Amino acid sequence: MSIYTDEEGIINVSAIIASISQRAVPILVVTLAISAATFGWMLMLPEQYQAEVHLISTNNDEQLSFGGVGGDLGGIASLAGFDSRLGSDSRLDRLALDVIQTHSFAADFLSNQPSLIPLLIAIQGWDLESSTVEFDDSLYSPDTGWVNEPITEIKKLEQLWSAVYQFEKRLEVTESSTTNMVTLAFEHESPSVAANVLEQLQLKINSQMRESVIQDSKRNIEYLTEEATNTSVADLKAVFYRLIEEQTKTLMLASSSREFVFKKATPILMPVSPSGPPRVLVTIILGFMTLLLSCLVAVIVGPRNAAQ
């Protein structure tokens, strides 16, 4: 029989309360000490600034469907051996969102932005008065570069993937369920870096998707032209020429538009107020967990007069 239950197995709440109340002072001291230590540790963490940009799709369903032609014509073309990566029901903006969140996109983005890598894995803070980034001196110096410069391809790859991990952790992609608006948010110790990353991200995804569509359209036109030349069936030849026309429109649209997939609905503003870390929230949560754990220990130990 437990000290907290009687002969009938009914829990004795009074005994539980007695165990906790007899150790109320140690419980409160431990809780306050850990909460104060947590808050002090959180104060040592650098403040984070989150920049946001709201993007809207620059294309509609008709432009992004199978060359802009109907489903029947697309089906005929598929039977003829023509295959478009966009598919009849695909949307380029949704594909772009999936691409942004891949490891390969982040790696390629950082490989073309080498100055961003130390800002992700060697950053220590941001000086508000001088508006300069502070680096970990043991890793990187803005004057001399990396303290231990990677000398092997494996080391360089490890450094890159460390930056990719930090990049993905700081990036947030949100798609509206009711509109075509997409929100990109990036958090960094430097507000200017956070805003600049979003600017470069929009340029990068538009450029990458535009080049992909241009290359696909050129290959499709080349293939369709060859098939139209080789076929003797008049109806199929008409299908090919119609597809060539629509693929040419897609090629012209992609070639002439820098904001091929997304354009900014709002300008990217440099954040002025920190977005984190959530010092008070973390302190309250950890303090509450400490309090519960201390009470649990007191209950396990039992009341001091239990043996009497």
C-alpha positions as a printed NumPy array, in Angstrom:
array([[  0.   ,   0.   ,   0.   ],
       [  1.384,   3.402,  -0.997],
       [  1.673,   6.278,   1.438],
       [ -0.678,   8.159,  -0.883],
       [ -3.443,   5.555,  -0.949],
       [ -5.594,   3.966,   1.743],
       [ -6.594,   0.339,   2.109],
       [ -9.286,   0.754,  -0.551],
       [ -6.837,   2.221,  -3.03 ],
       [ -8.251,   5.756,  -2.855],
       [ -5.638,   8.46 ,  -3.417],
       [ -4.948,  10.628,  -0.395],
       [ -4.699,  14.115,  -1.845],
       [ -3.892,  15.597,   1.55 ],
       [ -0.686,  13.534,   1.755],
       [  0.402,  14.741,  -1.688],
       [ -0.237,  18.367,  -0.734],
       [  1.639,  17.838,   2.535],
       [  4.698,  16.483,   0.7  ],
       [  4.773,  19.516,  -1.557],
       [  4.005,  22.117,   1.131],
       [  6.684,  20.754,   3.485],
       [  9.25 ,  21.427,   0.752],
       [  7.741,  24.638,  -0.588],
       [ 10.807,  26.748,   0.199],
       [ 13.354,  24.478,  -1.568],
       [ 10.965,  24.118,  -4.5  ],
       [ 10.587,  27.877,  -4.894],
       [ 14.324,  28.471,  -4.467],
       [ 15.215,  25.914,  -7.15 ],
       [ 12.53 ,  27.244,  -9.506],
       [ 13.594,  30.876,  -9.104],
       [ 17.283,  29.984,  -9.437],
       [ 16.804,  28.052, -12.667],
       [ 14.455,  30.725, -14.045],
       [ 16.998,  33.456, -13.272],
       [ 19.809,  31.419, -14.819],
       [ 17.684,  30.784, -17.911],
       [ 16.815,  34.452, -18.308],
       [ 20.464,  35.412, -17.847],
       [ 21.488,  32.906, -20.495],
       [ 18.803,  34.192, -22.862],
       [ 20.065,  37.746, -22.365],
       [ 23.462,  36.622, -23.649],
       [ 21.957,  35.434, -26.934],
       [ 22.08 ,  37.985, -29.771],
       [ 18.831,  39.572, -30.85 ],
       [ 17.263,  38.368, -34.075],
       [ 15.585,  40.499, -36.732],
       [ 13.051,  39.075, -39.163],
       [ 12.46 ,  40.617, -42.574],
       [  9.418,  39.695, -44.648],
       [  8.373,  39.995, -48.265],
       [  4.948,  39.276, -49.707],
       [  5.018,  37.822, -53.218],
       [  2.246,  37.24 , -55.716],
       [  2.309,  34.965, -58.727],
       [  2.848,  36.738, -62.031],
       [  1.308,  33.857, -63.983],
       [ -2.149,  32.398, -64.192],
       [ -3.327,  28.866, -64.766],
       [ -3.667,  29.304, -68.526],
       [ -0.09 ,  30.476, -68.966],
       [  1.262,  27.694, -66.809],
       [ -0.732,  24.808, -68.184],
       [  0.435,  22.503, -70.951],
       [  1.691,  25.234, -73.274],
       [ -1.547,  27.118, -72.737],
       [ -3.52 ,  24.634, -74.877],
       [ -6.502,  22.521, -73.947],
       [ -6.396,  19.167, -72.242],
       [ -7.406,  17.228, -75.398],
       [ -4.6  ,  18.759, -77.416],
       [ -2.158,  18.14 , -74.604],
       [ -3.279,  14.508, -74.442],
       [ -2.737,  14.044, -78.16 ],
       [  0.722,  15.572, -77.856],
       [  1.543,  13.218, -75.002],
       [  0.53 ,  10.232, -77.117],
       [  2.833,  11.552, -79.805],
       [  5.721,  11.385, -77.376],
       [  5.869,  15.037, -76.298],
       [  6.23 ,  15.572, -72.571],
       [  6.313,  18.918, -70.754],
       [  7.737,  19.073, -67.258],
       [  5.007,  21.464, -66.214],
       [  2.175,  19.068, -67.015],
       [ -1.404,  20.064, -67.699],
       [ -2.343,  20.67 , -64.085],
       [  0.956,  21.986, -62.764],
       [  1.581,  25.499, -61.58 ],
       [  4.984,  27.053, -61.891],
       [  4.562,  29.141, -58.729],
       [  3.858,  26.045, -56.638],
       [  6.807,  24.286, -58.206],
       [  8.962,  27.301, -57.358],
       [  7.866,  27.12 , -53.713],
       [  8.895,  23.479, -53.567],
       [ 12.24 ,  24.325, -55.152],
       [ 12.971,  27.108, -52.645],
       [ 12.678,  24.642, -49.775],
       [ 15.052,  22.023, -51.201],
       [ 18.598,  21.462, -49.966],
       [ 19.987,  21.751, -53.483],
       [ 18.48 ,  25.206, -54.001],
       [ 19.922,  26.46 , -50.696],
       [ 23.332,  24.978, -51.542],
       [ 23.338,  26.553, -54.994],
       [ 22.16 ,  29.892, -53.595],
       [ 24.938,  29.966, -50.984],
       [ 27.567,  28.747, -53.447],
       [ 26.839,  31.819, -55.549],
       [ 26.776,  34.031, -52.434],
       [ 30.014,  33.021, -50.613],
       [ 29.986,  36.181, -48.494],
       [ 26.759,  34.953, -46.901],
       [ 28.332,  31.751, -45.535],
       [ 30.279,  33.395, -42.656],
       [ 27.165,  35.445, -41.874],
       [ 25.399,  32.167, -41.157],
       [ 27.966,  29.982, -39.408],
       [ 30.421,  32.49 , -37.885],
       [ 28.02 ,  35.244, -36.833],
       [ 28.155,  36.311, -33.192],
       [ 25.956,  39.382, -33.105],
       [ 25.167,  42.779, -34.509],
       [ 26.353,  46.075, -33.09 ],
       [ 23.418,  48.474, -33.043],
       [ 25.519,  51.622, -32.616],
       [ 27.964,  50.971, -35.459],
       [ 25.536,  48.877, -37.551],
       [ 28.219,  46.264, -38.092],
       [ 28.212,  42.497, -37.843],
       [ 30.263,  40.863, -35.11 ],
       [ 31.938,  37.55 , -35.949],
       [ 33.374,  34.792, -33.807],
       [ 37.082,  35.653, -33.88 ],
       [ 38.02 ,  32.005, -33.566],
       [ 36.263,  31.237, -36.852],
       [ 36.271,  34.273, -39.101],
       [ 37.672,  37.772, -39.458],
       [ 36.244,  40.272, -41.941],
       [ 39.8  ,  41.454, -42.667],
       [ 41.642,  38.163, -43.105],
       [ 38.828,  35.709, -43.787],
       [ 38.494,  32.266, -42.257],
       [ 40.882,  31.503, -39.42 ],
       [ 41.175,  27.882, -40.543],
       [ 40.644,  28.049, -44.284],
       [ 39.165,  24.767, -45.6  ],
       [ 41.925,  23.117, -47.627],
       [ 40.084,  20.027, -48.842],
       [ 36.925,  19.632, -50.855],
       [ 35.355,  17.631, -48.027],
       [ 35.987,  20.447, -45.544],
       [ 34.546,  22.994, -47.954],
       [ 31.508,  20.792, -48.438],
       [ 31.037,  20.447, -44.677],
       [ 31.231,  24.218, -44.323],
       [ 28.686,  24.695, -47.092],
       [ 26.202,  22.247, -45.577],
       [ 26.587,  23.868, -42.174],
       [ 25.556,  27.126, -43.838],
       [ 22.679,  25.352, -45.625],
       [ 21.39 ,  24.075, -42.271],
       [ 21.472,  27.576, -40.782],
       [ 19.889,  29.052, -43.9  ],
       [ 16.965,  26.621, -43.868],
       [ 16.457,  27.096, -40.13 ],
       [ 16.186,  30.864, -40.569],
       [ 13.964,  30.804, -43.674],
       [ 10.193,  30.565, -43.384],
       [  7.9  ,  30.064, -46.384],
       [  4.148,  30.549, -45.95 ],
       [  1.534,  30.17 , -48.667],
       [ -1.936,  31.648, -48.287],
       [ -4.725,  29.09 , -48.56 ],
       [ -7.154,  31.621, -50.054],
       [ -4.962,  33.749, -52.339],
       [ -1.879,  33.343, -54.502],
       [  0.187,  35.366, -52.049],
       [  3.343,  33.852, -50.617],
       [  5.253,  35.213, -47.635],
       [  8.992,  34.712, -47.316],
       [ 10.546,  35.535, -43.962],
       [ 14.217,  35.399, -43.027],
       [ 15.633,  35.884, -39.547],
       [ 19.163,  37.099, -38.853],
       [ 21.202,  38.972, -36.286],
       [ 21.633,  41.803, -38.785],
       [ 18.437,  43.463, -40.076],
       [ 20.186,  44.543, -43.288],
       [ 21.353,  40.989, -43.993],
       [ 17.838,  39.646, -43.394],
       [ 16.369,  42.106, -45.906],
       [ 19.142,  41.549, -48.458],
       [ 18.745,  37.766, -48.353],
       [ 15.064,  38.064, -49.241],
       [ 15.901,  40.424, -52.109],
       [ 18.426,  37.961, -53.494],
       [ 16.07 ,  35.031, -52.945],
       [ 13.377,  36.576, -55.097],
       [ 15.872,  37.275, -57.865],
       [ 17.312,  33.781, -57.613],
       [ 14.078,  31.814, -57.771],
       [ 12.744,  33.942, -60.636],
       [ 15.991,  33.566, -62.551],
       [ 16.27 ,  29.83 , -61.952],
       [ 12.69 ,  29.046, -62.927],
       [ 12.88 ,  31.375, -65.93 ],
       [ 16.056,  29.705, -67.228],
       [ 14.53 ,  26.28 , -66.657],
       [ 11.412,  27.155, -68.647],
       [ 13.486,  28.751, -71.424],
       [ 15.631,  25.637, -71.797],
       [ 12.591,  23.346, -71.681],
       [ 10.753,  25.428, -74.267],
       [ 13.73 ,  25.434, -76.624],
       [ 14.073,  21.656, -76.389],
       [ 10.325,  21.217, -76.853],
       [ 10.257,  23.469, -79.922],
       [ 13.206,  21.605, -81.426],
       [ 11.555,  18.264, -80.792],
       [  8.129,  19.354, -82.07 ],
       [  9.613,  20.897, -85.211],
       [ 11.386,  17.649, -86.002],
       [  8.234,  15.607, -85.409],
       [  6.108,  17.961, -87.507],
       [  8.59 ,  17.652, -90.36 ],
       [  8.676,  13.85 , -90.209],
       [  4.949,  13.152, -89.906],
       [  2.671,  12.861, -92.911],
       [ -0.585,  12.918, -90.955],
       [ -2.187,  16.314, -91.492],
       [ -4.108,  16.388, -88.197],
       [ -1.041,  15.43 , -86.175],
       [  1.061,  17.967, -88.056],
       [ -1.48 ,  20.65 , -87.08 ],
       [ -1.219,  19.556, -83.454],
       [  2.554,  19.906, -83.549],
       [  2.431,  23.374, -85.095],
       [ -0.12 ,  24.495, -82.521],
       [  2.139,  23.226, -79.748],
       [  5.123,  24.954, -81.322],
       [  3.14 ,  28.189, -81.318],
       [  2.248,  27.858, -77.652],
       [  5.766,  26.853, -76.662],
       [  7.077,  29.888, -78.537],
       [  4.723,  32.11 , -76.542],
       [  6.016,  30.555, -73.333],
       [  9.598,  31.107, -74.476],
       [  8.936,  34.768, -75.307],
       [  7.169,  35.328, -71.977],
       [ 10.032,  33.802, -70.   ],
       [ 12.711,  35.642, -71.976],
       [ 11.1  ,  39.044, -71.554],
       [ 10.151,  38.891, -67.875],
       [ 12.605,  39.158, -64.991],
       [  9.796,  38.604, -62.488],
       [  8.705,  35.463, -64.272],
       [  7.195,  33.635, -61.287],
       [  6.894,  36.06 , -58.365],
       [  6.781,  39.806, -57.971],
       [  6.796,  41.786, -54.747],
       [  3.37 ,  42.811, -53.501],
       [  5.049,  44.909, -50.813],
       [  8.571,  46.337, -50.616],
       [ 11.138,  44.603, -48.441],
       [ 11.592,  46.773, -45.366],
       [ 14.538,  46.514, -43.032],
       [ 13.231,  45.363, -39.628],
       [ 13.785,  47.782, -36.752],
       [ 12.425,  45.735, -33.836],
       [ 13.878,  42.397, -32.737],
       [ 11.776,  39.309, -33.389],
       [ 13.605,  37.144, -30.885],
       [ 14.818,  35.316, -29.014],
       [ 11.621,  34.9  , -26.899],
       [ 13.396,  35.426, -23.577],
       [ 10.35 ,  35.832, -21.354],
       [  8.459,  32.943, -22.936],
       [ 11.375,  30.522, -22.652],
       [ 11.989,  31.581, -19.047],
       [  8.34 ,  31.055, -18.09 ],
       [  8.145,  27.652, -19.784],
       [ 11.382,  26.374, -18.264],
       [ 10.448,  27.796, -14.852],
       [  7.055,  26.076, -14.996],
       [  8.667,  22.767, -15.991],
       [ 11.146,  23.122, -13.114],
       [  8.296,  23.764, -10.697],
       [  6.411,  20.668, -11.86 ],
       [  9.539,  18.52 , -11.683],
       [ 10.35 ,  19.778,  -8.182],
       [  6.818,  19.005,  -7.025],
       [  7.088,  15.538,  -8.533],
       [ 10.344,  14.896,  -6.664],
       [  8.734,  16.073,  -3.434],
       [  5.847,  13.668,  -3.959],
       [  8.216,  10.779,  -4.701],
       [ 10.273,  11.496,  -1.573],
       [  7.092,  11.64 ,   0.464],
       [  6.014,  13.629,   3.56 ],
       [  8.532,  13.96 ,   6.348],
       [  6.176,  12.461,   8.935],
       [  5.26 ,   9.484,   6.781],
       [  7.016,   7.02 ,   9.101],
       [  5.184,   8.272,  12.162]])
